[in-house]
Amino acid sequence: MRSDDVRPSRECGADWVKTTRLVRQWEDMKREISLHKYYESQKAGHDIGWERATVDWMIRFGSKKS
């Protein structure tokens, strides 16, 4: 293999993706769901799981997000 055949990894030029509004909103939503999961698990006395926390969060708060 010649040195000019070596291609950079996918991540080299993809740093801009991390700053897009979509990714920032997704990260915010994951953080909120994680907190929701923690508090609801504390109330329930056991881990309610990511899926249940996500569905519950979406029902309660998802439509309020813009």
C-alpha positions as CSV (number, residue, x, y, z in Angstrom):
1,M,0.0,0.0,0.0
2,R,1.4,3.4,-0.9
3,S,1.4,6.2,1.6
4,D,-0.9,8.3,-0.5
5,D,-3.5,5.5,-0.4
6,V,-4.0,5.9,3.3
7,R,-7.2,7.7,4.0
8,P,-7.9,9.7,7.2
9,S,-10.4,8.2,9.6
10,R,-14.0,9.3,9.4
11,E,-13.7,11.3,12.6
12,C,-11.0,13.6,11.4
13,G,-13.3,15.9,9.5
14,A,-16.5,15.2,11.4
15,D,-15.9,17.5,14.4
16,W,-18.4,20.0,12.9
17,V,-21.2,17.5,13.4
18,K,-20.8,17.8,17.2
19,T,-21.6,21.5,17.0
20,T,-24.8,21.2,15.0
21,R,-28.1,22.2,16.6
22,L,-29.5,18.7,16.1
23,V,-26.7,17.1,18.0
24,R,-26.8,19.7,20.8
25,Q,-30.5,19.2,21.2
26,W,-30.1,15.4,21.3
27,E,-27.4,15.7,23.9
28,D,-29.6,18.0,26.0
29,M,-32.5,15.6,25.7
30,K,-30.3,12.6,26.8
31,R,-29.2,14.6,29.8
32,E,-32.7,15.5,30.8
33,I,-33.9,11.9,30.3
34,S,-31.0,10.6,32.4
35,L,-32.0,13.0,35.3
36,H,-35.6,12.0,34.9
37,K,-34.6,8.3,35.0
38,Y,-32.6,9.0,38.2
39,Y,-35.5,10.8,40.0
40,E,-38.2,8.4,38.9
41,S,-36.0,5.4,39.9
42,Q,-35.5,7.0,43.3
43,K,-39.3,7.4,43.7
44,A,-40.0,3.8,42.5
45,G,-37.2,2.3,44.8
46,H,-35.6,0.6,41.8
47,D,-34.0,1.3,38.5
48,I,-36.9,1.9,36.0
49,G,-34.7,1.5,33.0
50,W,-33.8,3.8,30.1
51,E,-36.8,2.8,27.9
52,R,-39.4,3.5,30.5
53,A,-37.7,6.7,31.5
54,T,-37.5,7.9,27.9
55,V,-41.2,7.1,27.2
56,D,-42.3,8.7,30.4
57,W,-40.2,11.8,29.7
58,M,-41.5,12.1,26.1
59,I,-45.1,11.9,27.3
60,R,-44.6,14.4,30.1
61,F,-42.1,16.8,28.6
62,G,-41.3,15.9,25.0
63,S,-44.0,18.0,23.3
64,K,-42.9,21.1,25.3
65,K,-39.5,21.2,23.7
66,S,-38.9,23.2,20.6
